[in-house]
Amino acid sequence: MKTVVIISGSGSNLQALIDRAPELGIEITGVISNRADAFGLQRAQRANIPTALVDHKEFETRESFDAALSETIDGMQAELIILAGFMRILTAEFTRRYEGRMLNIHPSLLPKYRGLNTHQRALDADDKWHGATVHFVTAELDSGANIIRAPIEISSLDNAETLAARIHGTEHQIYPLAVRWFAEGRLKLQQGSACLDGTPLPAEGYQYHD
Ligand code: GRF
């Protein structure tokens, strides 16, 4: 399945997909970044994957940036669009265009802690559990149907950096899994719910454990 990955930074989730693409049933036809210095662009180039820069600073409005992004995605013949550490808010029009075939990964147990600084917020709230969520993208930020949620237990030794590192490790397991399900035609967005093999997943998503 032709897949485009959109990033803003390091791209370790992108790397997890590059490393396993054949086994997952995807061909990454392009990687798009809104930042020229995103290390993920180098990861893509190393793997001989075409890259594109759509720099948000060159656009006056969110709408014109999203229109340029759409054009770039469609030029790469994307069937599946993967947001992997992409740090821009998308317009409703853009998200509607790719509804049901655009996924995101977020470093919290959604619906808890949408937005930024999730690790520190979980620590400040004295949460016992934190984690990562793969979900379908809809117009409202970090709010589309959950697909997979991976909980990790917070220890008294954790700080925001250790949590970020532990969660990254888990993300590299659950994002490829969701992508494989999608590429196999097993995962669909139906009436607002993520369905696996024709059955709606629970609202929190499939619970992943190591
Ligand atoms: C991940 O923690 C992801 O959940 C969040 O941004 C981070 C991206 O990391 N959306 P990387 O660029 O894939 O290393």
Residues whose N, C-alpha, C, O or C-beta is under 5 A from the ligand:
A	BS01	GRF	G9 S10 G11 S12 N13 L14 A84 G85 I105 H106 P107
